[in-house]
Every structure is written in C-alpha cells, then in structure tokens.
Amino acid sequence: MSRLVFFSCLFVPSLALAQPAQSVRVPDAPARTFDLAAAIADGPPMTAEQAAARALAASPTMEQARALGRAAEASVARARAAMLPRLELTASYAHVDGFADGEIGIGADPASLEAARMLAERVSDPAARTLWLGSLEQQSGTATIVIPRDRVGFGARLTWPVSDLFFAMMPALEAAEAGARARELSIEASQRGVQRSAREAFYQLARARGGLAVAQEAVRQAEAQRAQIEAAVRAGLMTDADRLSAEARVASTRQAVASAEAGVLVADAALRAMIDADDGAVYGVAEPLLDGEVDAPAPVAASTRRALAQRAEIQALRAQVDARRAATQATQASGYPHLMVYAGADYANPNRYQIPPRAEFTPSWEVGAMLTWSPNDTLGAAHQTDAMSAETAAVEAQITQLERAIGLEVRQAHARLGAARTSVAAARTAREAAEAAYESRLAQLRAGHATTAELFAAEGQLNAARFAELDAAVQLQLARTQLEYAVGD
C-alpha cells in the first residue's frame, strides 16, 4: 500500500481542469539532461560483489561457523591421536606399616628342633644319625626376611587396543572426518547465504536510489513547467487554474521526494548493517544496471541436477549421514570382545617381583595380552546402535525434503529470471515511447494544441516508465542472484 501511495504521489497527474492554451508560444523549458545511471552513482562507489565481500568479512554468522569448523578439525585430530599406543609413565612412593618390626623370622621352632634331635639320637645307623643331626643343627640358626617400610618405584607401560583399533577407532576417525566435511560445507552454505543477502541489500538500495532520482527529476520538471505556466499567466496566455494545477504538481512531487529519501536512508542503513560500515554518505551504485544483460539460463532439468549435485546444504547433510553411519559402526564395536596387548617396565625399591624383597632398586619388565568381554556392553551397544540408526534415517528424510525444496527453488528462480528478462526489454521500449510522447505533448502545448493537464499526464507516464525500467533492471539482477544461489554456482 505504501508503494502504491508513493507511485500515486509521484506519477498521477493533477486532475485540475486546465484551459486550452492560446495559439501563442510558451517560453521553452530547460533542456532535459536527466541521466538515471549518473544520478544513482553519486556517492561512495559500491558494487554488489564488493558488498558481498565486505559482508562476508564482517558477518558474525561466519565467525560462529569458523569457530565450529575449528572444533570439528580438533575432533579429527583427537580421533587420530586415539589410534596411537597409550604410553603411561608412573612414579610412586609408599610407606608400609602395621606390623611390630620390619623383619620376619623364618627359623625353625626350638621345641620342635629338640624333639627332632631326640628322635635322631635313636637312629642306629651312624651315618644317617650324623646327617640328620647336622640338618637339625643348620635349622637351629636364626634366619629373617627384612620387609622394607619405604617403597619407591618408577614405571612405564605401553598398551595398544588391537581390536578397538580396527572395529572402533578407525570408524570413529571416519566419522570425525565426515563431520569436519559437513562443517566445512555448512560454512560454505553460510557464506553463500551471507553473500546473497548482501547482494540483495545492494540492489534494494539501487532501487531506492533510482526511485529518489526519478522523484527529484519530477520535481525539477514540475518546477520548470510551473515557471513556464506562471510566465504564460502573467502574459495572459493561461489562467490561474493552470497556475494552481502546476503548484499542486510541484507539491505532490516534493512529497514523493521526501518519501523516496526515507526509503533510501532505510536501504542504505540495511546495507551498512550487513557490511558493518559506519554512518556516512549514501553509497553510490557503481554498476551499469540499466545496461546489464543476463544470458538465458540452462534448462530447468539441467539446473536442478546441478543444484542437487553441488548445493553445499545438501552436500553437508550427506556428509552428516556418512558421519552418523561411521559413528554407529564405532558404537556397535563397543559390544565386541576387546583384545589388548601391553608391555611394561619397572624400576623399584623393592621390586614387587623379587622374592624375598630387598631394599634396593631392581629392574623388571613384562609383556602380555588381555582379552575382555562384557555382556552388558554388548546389550548397551545394541540399544545405542538402534537409536543412532534412527537418527541417521531422520537425516536421510531431511535430505529428501531438501531435494524437493531445492527443485522448487530452482524452478521459481528460473521463472523469475525469464520474466525479468522479458520485463527489461519491455520496460526499455516503454521508456523510449514515454520520452517520445512527452516531447510530442510538450511541443503540442507550445503550439497551443494541448493543455497542462495533458502535459502532466505525459510527464507522469515518463517518470513511471523511467522507474519501471530501473525496477526491471534491479529485478533482473535479483533474479540472476537468486538463480545462481539456487543452483549453487
């Protein structure tokens, strides 16, 4: 409704009745030098590509996407690090207590030895008796084992989960890499979205500046015509009705200028917010919009195939499916038996493998393998795998939905571009015809064969044609931008 009011103020001629001009010459109006392209180019130069580049550099969305991309890369590095053998270094100290002293006696009981001697004395064989008594004599000596109260040890242990490497870690790495690809593609999709929004904001500014330029030219024309009509009224060639009609026309065009200026400020502010620019002079359109040509697009079917193959959004979802499938495989492997090999070395005082223990540093080493399996892990992995498979199916359904949406988007953009190309040619023809009609009507007014109302009507048609040509050119560029985005070019 606001646009309709704006066009009505700008282009609808005054309906005040005007008296036919007398057959005398009206003073010539100033020569028309209106150049729409030059009018919208005034100001700091800006193009759609420059706006897209600056918006991409300043977008907070891209900062967030890049941070998530770094997180995905870190996940890949972590998955690769998990495949390396695990090295564990230890250093320990312990003080052992809880017994009366630090020695344990291992000699025979004296009463038992005395009883054994009595039995040995009764042996009749001298040799056997001597051997037995000698053995008992040796056992009668005191022997002790010293238990060190302080223990110090250093160790190194290397473990490698052989089965998990092939069944869990490698799929986990594949999932991390696919997730990183999905994140990169999401970043690309975000970049394209930011660039498209910036281009659209630029073209909206171009349209607003064009509307303002046409409105300002309408004011210039209305004021020039008012001056001619006032001169004719003073000469008695026209009536006060003609003068009042000209005054109303000037006021109407000035009102349209005020509305157009507000539209330019809003469009410029929107572009500045997108590219993170400070306040300043309104940007000038440094693109030849009115002379821009866009080639006919490829057939819809070919464009749709390209879009489905190269749109970053759908590629990101496909990478997510790959990541989820690999992650499901890794989760399923957690229910398998686990085979682990290990090797270790200790340097301890006392060494736990030394019997009897001695208070001195002694080295030792070991190698081995361990096979473990838990039915609970198998049951839990089965349920978690089912849940992850369902989530993967949901993403696949999302891909199907996105494919249909992309196909529709391509068709709509294709249709808009075709209509815009036709509109540009028609608008150019209409503007040329309106210029010729205005010149003809002005000549008729000077010759006394037309009224000011008829001239104002021709002027309104000319200004409407000028804006329509610019609007068609902007719509053409917008349609081209939307088709390129839809196809993924």
C-alpha positions as CSV (number, residue, x, y, z in Angstrom):
1,M,0.0,0.0,0.0
2,S,2.8,2.4,0.8
3,R,4.4,1.8,-2.6
4,L,1.0,2.5,-4.3
5,V,0.7,5.8,-2.4
6,F,4.3,6.7,-3.4
7,F,3.6,6.0,-7.1
8,S,0.3,7.9,-6.9
9,C,2.0,10.9,-5.5
10,L,4.8,10.7,-8.0
11,F,3.2,9.8,-11.2
12,V,-0.5,10.5,-11.2
13,P,-1.1,13.9,-12.9
14,S,-3.1,16.6,-11.5
15,L,-6.8,16.3,-12.3
16,A,-7.4,20.1,-12.1
17,L,-9.1,21.3,-15.2
18,A,-6.9,23.5,-17.4
19,Q,-7.9,25.9,-20.0
20,P,-6.6,25.2,-23.5
21,A,-3.6,27.3,-24.2
22,Q,-3.9,30.0,-26.7
23,S,-2.2,29.7,-30.1
24,V,0.9,31.5,-28.9
25,R,4.4,30.3,-28.0
26,V,5.1,29.4,-24.4
27,P,8.7,30.0,-23.2
28,D,10.9,27.0,-23.7
29,A,11.7,24.7,-20.8
30,P,15.3,24.0,-19.9
31,A,16.8,21.1,-22.0
32,R,16.3,17.8,-20.3
33,T,19.7,16.3,-19.2
34,F,18.4,13.6,-16.8
35,D,20.8,10.6,-16.5
36,L,19.4,8.0,-14.2
37,A,22.6,6.0,-14.1
38,A,24.7,9.0,-13.1
39,A,22.1,10.1,-10.5
40,I,22.2,6.8,-8.6
41,A,26.1,6.6,-8.9
42,D,26.6,9.7,-6.8
43,G,28.3,8.8,-3.5
44,P,31.0,6.3,-2.3
45,P,31.1,3.7,-5.1
46,M,29.8,0.3,-4.3
47,T,29.1,-2.8,-6.3
48,A,27.2,-6.0,-5.5
49,E,30.4,-8.0,-5.4
50,Q,32.0,-5.5,-3.1
51,A,29.0,-5.6,-0.8
52,A,29.1,-9.4,-0.7
53,A,32.8,-9.5,0.1
54,R,32.6,-7.0,2.9
55,A,29.5,-8.7,4.4
56,L,31.4,-12.0,4.3
57,A,34.3,-10.5,6.2
58,A,32.1,-8.7,8.8
59,S,29.4,-11.3,9.4
60,P,29.1,-12.7,13.0
61,T,27.5,-15.7,11.5
62,M,30.7,-16.5,9.7
63,E,32.7,-16.1,12.9
64,Q,30.5,-18.6,14.6
65,A,30.7,-21.0,11.6
66,R,34.5,-20.7,11.5
67,A,34.7,-21.5,15.3
68,L,32.6,-24.6,14.8
69,G,34.9,-25.6,11.9
70,R,37.9,-25.4,14.2
71,A,36.1,-27.6,16.7
72,A,35.4,-30.2,14.0
73,E,39.1,-30.1,13.0
74,A,40.1,-30.7,16.6
75,S,37.7,-33.7,16.8
76,V,39.5,-35.2,13.8
77,A,42.9,-34.7,15.5
78,R,41.6,-36.2,18.7
79,A,40.3,-39.3,16.8
80,R,43.7,-39.7,15.2
81,A,45.5,-39.4,18.5
82,A,43.3,-42.1,20.0
83,M,44.8,-44.6,17.5
84,L,48.3,-44.3,18.9
85,P,49.5,-46.8,21.5
86,R,48.9,-45.4,25.0
87,L,52.1,-44.7,27.0
88,E,51.7,-44.3,30.7
89,L,54.6,-43.2,33.0
90,T,54.4,-43.6,36.7
91,A,56.4,-42.6,39.8
92,S,55.3,-43.7,43.2
93,Y,56.3,-43.6,46.9
94,A,54.7,-45.6,49.7
95,H,55.4,-46.1,53.4
96,V,54.3,-49.5,54.7
97,D,53.5,-50.1,58.4
98,G,51.2,-52.0,60.6
99,F,53.5,-54.7,62.0
100,A,55.8,-54.8,65.0
101,D,59.0,-54.6,63.2
102,G,60.4,-54.7,59.7
103,E,61.7,-58.3,59.9
104,I,60.0,-61.7,59.6
105,G,61.8,-64.7,61.1
106,I,61.9,-68.0,59.1
107,G,64.0,-70.2,61.5
108,A,62.5,-73.5,63.0
109,D,60.7,-73.6,66.4
110,P,63.2,-74.5,69.2
111,A,60.9,-77.1,70.8
112,S,60.4,-78.8,67.5
113,L,64.1,-79.0,66.9
114,E,64.7,-80.5,70.4
115,A,62.1,-83.2,69.7
116,A,63.7,-83.9,66.4
117,R,67.1,-84.3,68.0
118,M,65.8,-86.8,70.4
119,L,64.5,-88.9,67.6
120,A,67.7,-88.5,65.7
121,E,69.7,-89.9,68.6
122,R,67.7,-93.1,68.5
123,V,68.7,-93.8,64.9
124,S,71.1,-96.8,64.9
125,D,72.8,-96.1,61.6
126,P,75.7,-93.7,62.4
127,A,75.8,-92.1,59.0
128,A,72.1,-91.4,59.0
129,R,72.1,-90.1,62.5
130,T,75.0,-87.8,61.7
131,L,73.3,-86.5,58.6
132,W,70.0,-85.9,60.4
133,L,71.7,-84.1,63.4
134,G,73.7,-81.9,61.0
135,S,70.5,-80.9,59.2
136,L,68.8,-80.0,62.5
137,E,71.9,-78.0,63.5
138,Q,71.6,-75.9,60.4
139,Q,67.9,-75.3,61.0
140,S,68.6,-74.1,64.5
141,G,70.3,-70.9,63.2
142,T,68.1,-67.8,63.1
143,A,67.0,-66.6,59.7
144,T,64.9,-63.5,59.0
145,I,63.4,-61.6,56.0
146,V,63.6,-57.8,56.1
147,I,60.4,-56.1,54.9
148,P,61.3,-52.5,53.7
149,R,58.9,-50.0,55.1
150,D,59.5,-47.4,52.3
151,R,58.8,-48.3,48.7
152,V,59.9,-46.2,45.7
153,G,59.1,-47.1,42.1
154,F,59.3,-45.8,38.5
155,G,57.4,-47.5,35.7
156,A,56.4,-47.2,32.0
157,R,53.5,-49.1,30.4
158,L,52.6,-49.2,26.8
159,T,49.1,-50.5,25.8
160,W,47.5,-50.9,22.4
161,P,43.9,-51.9,21.9
162,V,44.3,-54.1,18.8
163,S,40.6,-55.0,18.3
164,D,39.3,-51.5,19.0
165,L,41.8,-50.1,16.5
166,F,40.1,-51.8,13.6
167,F,36.5,-52.0,14.8
168,A,36.0,-48.8,16.8
169,M,38.8,-46.3,16.3
170,M,39.0,-46.3,12.5
171,P,35.3,-45.9,12.2
172,A,35.4,-43.1,14.8
173,L,38.1,-41.3,12.7
174,E,36.0,-41.7,9.6
175,A,33.0,-40.2,11.5
176,A,35.1,-37.3,12.7
177,E,36.4,-36.6,9.2
178,A,32.9,-36.8,7.7
179,G,31.7,-34.4,10.4
180,A,34.5,-32.0,9.6
181,R,33.5,-32.1,5.9
182,A,29.9,-31.5,6.9
183,R,31.0,-28.5,8.9
184,E,33.1,-27.1,6.0
185,L,30.1,-27.4,3.7
186,S,27.9,-25.7,6.3
187,I,30.4,-22.9,6.4
188,E,30.2,-22.7,2.6
189,A,26.4,-22.6,2.7
190,S,26.5,-19.8,5.3
191,Q,29.0,-17.9,3.1
192,R,26.7,-18.1,0.1
193,G,23.7,-17.1,2.2
194,V,25.5,-14.0,3.5
195,Q,26.7,-13.0,0.1
196,R,23.3,-13.4,-1.4
197,S,21.7,-11.3,1.3
198,A,24.4,-8.6,0.8
199,R,23.8,-8.5,-3.0
200,E,20.0,-8.3,-2.4
201,A,20.5,-5.4,0.0
202,F,22.7,-3.6,-2.5
203,Y,20.1,-4.0,-5.3
204,Q,17.4,-2.8,-2.9
205,L,19.5,0.3,-2.3
206,A,19.9,0.7,-6.1
207,R,16.1,0.6,-6.5
208,A,15.5,3.1,-3.7
209,R,18.1,5.5,-5.1
210,G,16.5,5.1,-8.6
211,G,13.1,6.0,-7.1
212,L,14.6,9.0,-5.4
213,A,16.4,10.2,-8.6
214,V,13.2,9.9,-10.6
215,A,11.3,11.8,-7.9
216,Q,13.9,14.5,-7.9
217,E,13.7,14.8,-11.7
218,A,10.0,15.0,-11.4
219,V,10.4,18.0,-9.0
220,R,12.8,19.7,-11.5
221,Q,10.4,19.2,-14.3
222,A,7.4,20.3,-12.3
223,E,9.2,23.5,-11.2
224,A,10.3,24.2,-14.7
225,Q,6.8,23.8,-16.0
226,R,5.4,25.9,-13.2
227,A,7.8,28.7,-14.2
228,Q,6.6,28.5,-17.8
229,I,3.0,28.5,-16.8
230,E,3.4,31.4,-14.5
231,A,5.1,33.4,-17.3
232,A,2.2,32.5,-19.6
233,V,-0.3,33.5,-16.9
234,R,1.4,36.9,-16.5
235,A,1.2,37.3,-20.2
236,G,-2.5,36.4,-20.2
237,L,-2.0,33.3,-22.2
238,M,-3.1,30.9,-19.4
239,T,-5.5,31.1,-16.5
240,D,-5.0,30.8,-12.7
241,A,-6.4,27.3,-12.9
242,D,-3.3,26.3,-14.9
243,R,-1.0,28.0,-12.3
244,L,-2.7,26.3,-9.4
245,S,-2.5,23.0,-11.1
246,A,1.2,23.5,-11.6
247,E,1.6,24.4,-7.9
248,A,-0.2,21.3,-6.8
249,R,2.0,19.2,-9.1
250,V,5.2,20.7,-7.5
251,A,3.9,20.0,-4.0
252,S,3.0,16.4,-5.0
253,T,6.4,15.7,-6.4
254,R,8.1,17.2,-3.3
255,Q,6.1,14.9,-1.1
256,A,7.2,12.0,-3.2
257,V,10.8,13.0,-2.9
258,A,10.5,13.1,0.9
259,S,9.1,9.5,0.9
260,A,11.8,8.4,-1.5
261,E,14.6,9.9,0.6
262,A,13.3,7.9,3.6
263,G,13.4,4.8,1.6
264,V,17.0,5.4,0.5
265,L,18.1,6.0,4.1
266,V,16.5,2.8,5.2
267,A,18.0,0.8,2.4
268,D,21.4,2.3,3.0
269,A,21.2,1.6,6.7
270,A,20.3,-2.0,6.0
271,L,23.4,-2.4,3.7
272,R,25.7,-0.7,6.2
273,A,24.5,-3.0,9.0
274,M,25.2,-6.0,6.8
275,I,28.8,-4.9,5.9
276,D,29.4,-3.4,9.3
277,A,30.1,0.1,8.0
278,D,29.9,3.4,9.9
279,D,27.4,6.1,9.0
280,G,28.4,8.2,6.1
281,A,27.3,9.4,2.6
282,V,24.8,7.1,0.9
283,Y,26.6,4.6,-1.3
284,G,26.6,5.1,-5.0
285,V,25.7,2.4,-7.4
286,A,28.8,1.7,-9.4
287,E,27.3,-1.0,-11.6
288,P,25.7,-0.4,-15.1
289,L,22.3,-1.7,-14.0
290,L,20.4,-0.3,-17.0
291,D,22.8,-1.7,-19.5
292,G,23.2,-5.1,-17.8
293,E,22.4,-8.2,-19.8
294,V,21.8,-11.7,-18.5
295,D,22.1,-14.7,-20.7
296,A,19.2,-17.2,-20.9
297,P,19.6,-19.8,-18.2
298,A,20.1,-23.5,-18.8
299,P,17.0,-25.7,-19.0
300,V,15.3,-26.3,-15.7
301,A,16.1,-30.0,-15.6
302,A,19.8,-29.4,-16.1
303,S,19.8,-26.6,-13.5
304,T,18.1,-28.9,-11.0
305,R,20.6,-31.7,-11.5
306,R,23.4,-29.2,-10.9
307,A,21.8,-27.8,-7.8
308,L,21.3,-31.3,-6.3
309,A,24.9,-32.2,-7.1
310,Q,26.6,-29.0,-5.9
311,R,24.5,-27.2,-3.3
312,A,26.5,-27.0,-0.1
313,E,23.5,-27.5,2.1
314,I,22.6,-30.9,0.7
315,Q,26.2,-32.0,0.5
316,A,26.5,-31.1,4.2
317,L,23.6,-33.4,5.0
318,R,25.0,-36.2,3.0
319,A,28.3,-35.8,4.9
320,Q,26.3,-35.9,8.1
321,V,24.8,-39.2,7.1
322,D,28.3,-40.6,6.4
323,A,29.5,-39.4,9.8
324,R,26.5,-40.9,11.6
325,R,26.9,-44.3,9.9
326,A,30.6,-44.4,10.8
327,A,29.8,-43.4,14.4
328,T,27.1,-46.1,14.6
329,Q,29.7,-48.7,13.5
330,A,32.1,-47.5,16.1
331,T,29.4,-47.7,18.8
332,Q,28.5,-51.2,17.7
333,A,32.1,-52.3,18.2
334,S,32.0,-51.3,21.9
335,G,30.0,-54.6,22.4
336,Y,32.6,-56.8,20.8
337,P,35.3,-58.6,22.8
338,H,38.4,-56.4,23.3
339,L,41.9,-57.6,22.6
340,M,44.7,-55.5,24.1
341,V,48.5,-56.1,24.1
342,Y,50.8,-54.4,26.5
343,A,54.4,-54.1,27.6
344,G,55.8,-52.6,30.8
345,A,59.0,-51.9,32.7
346,D,59.5,-51.1,36.4
347,Y,62.5,-49.9,38.4
348,A,61.5,-50.1,42.0
349,N,62.9,-50.4,45.5
350,P,61.9,-53.1,46.5
351,N,60.8,-54.6,43.2
352,R,57.4,-56.4,43.6
353,Y,58.6,-59.4,41.6
354,Q,61.7,-60.0,43.7
355,I,61.4,-62.7,46.5
356,P,62.5,-62.2,49.1
357,P,62.2,-58.4,48.8
358,R,65.4,-56.4,49.2
359,A,65.8,-52.7,49.9
360,E,67.4,-51.9,46.6
361,F,66.4,-50.7,43.2
362,T,65.9,-53.6,40.8
363,P,64.6,-53.5,37.2
364,S,61.9,-55.8,35.7
365,W,59.7,-55.9,32.6
366,E,56.7,-57.7,31.3
367,V,54.7,-58.2,28.0
368,G,51.3,-59.7,27.6
369,A,47.9,-59.7,26.0
370,M,44.4,-59.4,27.5
371,L,41.0,-60.4,26.1
372,T,38.0,-58.9,27.8
373,W,34.2,-59.1,27.1
374,S,31.2,-57.8,28.9
375,P,27.6,-58.9,28.0
376,N,26.4,-55.6,29.5
377,D,28.5,-53.7,26.9
378,T,27.0,-55.8,24.1
379,L,23.4,-55.1,25.2
380,G,24.0,-51.4,25.7
381,A,25.8,-51.1,22.3
382,A,22.8,-52.8,20.6
383,H,20.3,-50.3,22.0
384,Q,22.5,-47.3,21.3
385,T,23.1,-48.5,17.8
386,D,19.3,-48.7,17.2
387,A,18.9,-45.1,18.4
388,M,21.8,-43.8,16.2
389,S,20.4,-45.7,13.1
390,A,17.0,-44.0,13.7
391,E,18.7,-40.6,13.8
392,T,20.5,-41.4,10.6
393,A,17.2,-42.3,8.9
394,A,15.8,-38.9,10.1
395,V,18.7,-37.1,8.4
396,E,18.1,-39.1,5.2
397,A,14.5,-38.0,5.2
398,Q,15.7,-34.4,5.7
399,I,17.8,-34.8,2.6
400,T,14.8,-36.0,0.6
401,Q,12.8,-33.0,1.8
402,L,15.7,-30.6,1.0
403,E,16.0,-32.1,-2.5
404,R,12.3,-31.3,-3.2
405,A,12.7,-27.8,-1.8
406,I,15.8,-27.1,-3.9
407,G,14.0,-28.4,-7.0
408,L,11.1,-25.9,-6.3
409,E,13.6,-23.1,-5.6
410,V,15.3,-23.7,-8.9
411,R,12.0,-23.7,-10.8
412,Q,10.9,-20.5,-9.1
413,A,14.2,-18.7,-9.7
414,H,14.2,-19.9,-13.3
415,A,10.7,-18.5,-13.9
416,R,11.6,-15.2,-12.2
417,L,14.7,-14.8,-14.4
418,G,12.7,-15.5,-17.6
419,A,10.1,-12.9,-16.6
420,A,12.7,-10.4,-15.6
421,R,14.5,-10.7,-18.9
422,T,11.2,-10.0,-20.7
423,S,10.4,-7.1,-18.4
424,V,13.7,-5.4,-19.1
425,A,13.1,-5.3,-22.8
426,A,9.5,-4.2,-22.4
427,A,10.4,-1.5,-19.9
428,R,13.1,-0.1,-22.1
429,T,10.7,0.1,-25.0
430,A,8.1,1.7,-22.8
431,R,10.5,4.3,-21.5
432,E,11.6,5.2,-25.1
433,A,7.9,5.6,-26.1
434,A,7.1,7.7,-23.0
435,E,10.0,10.0,-23.8
436,A,8.8,10.5,-27.3
437,A,5.2,11.0,-26.1
438,Y,6.4,13.6,-23.5
439,E,8.4,15.5,-26.2
440,S,5.4,15.4,-28.5
441,R,3.0,16.6,-25.8
442,L,5.4,19.5,-24.8
443,A,5.6,20.6,-28.5
444,Q,1.8,20.5,-28.7
445,L,1.5,22.6,-25.6
446,R,3.9,25.2,-27.1
447,A,1.8,25.2,-30.2
448,G,-1.4,25.7,-28.3
449,H,-2.8,22.2,-29.1
450,A,-2.6,20.7,-25.6
451,T,-3.4,21.5,-22.0
452,T,-1.1,21.5,-19.0
453,A,-3.1,18.5,-17.7
454,E,-2.2,16.5,-20.8
455,L,1.5,17.5,-20.3
456,F,1.4,16.5,-16.7
457,A,-0.1,13.1,-17.7
458,A,2.7,12.6,-20.2
459,E,5.2,13.6,-17.6
460,G,3.8,11.1,-15.1
461,Q,3.9,8.3,-17.7
462,L,7.6,9.2,-18.5
463,N,8.6,9.1,-14.8
464,A,6.7,5.9,-14.3
465,A,8.5,4.4,-17.3
466,R,11.9,5.5,-16.0
467,F,11.3,3.9,-12.6
468,A,9.8,0.8,-14.2
469,E,12.9,0.4,-16.4
470,L,15.2,0.7,-13.3
471,D,12.9,-1.6,-11.3
472,A,13.0,-4.2,-14.1
473,A,16.8,-4.0,-14.2
474,V,17.0,-4.5,-10.5
475,Q,14.6,-7.4,-10.7
476,L,16.8,-8.9,-13.4
477,Q,19.9,-8.8,-11.2
478,L,17.9,-10.1,-8.2
479,A,16.6,-13.0,-10.3
480,R,20.1,-13.8,-11.5
481,T,21.4,-13.7,-8.0
482,Q,18.6,-16.0,-6.8
483,L,19.1,-18.5,-9.6
484,E,22.9,-18.6,-9.0
485,Y,22.2,-19.3,-5.3
486,A,19.6,-21.9,-6.1
487,V,21.9,-23.7,-8.5
488,G,24.9,-23.4,-6.3
489,D,27.1,-21.5,-8.8
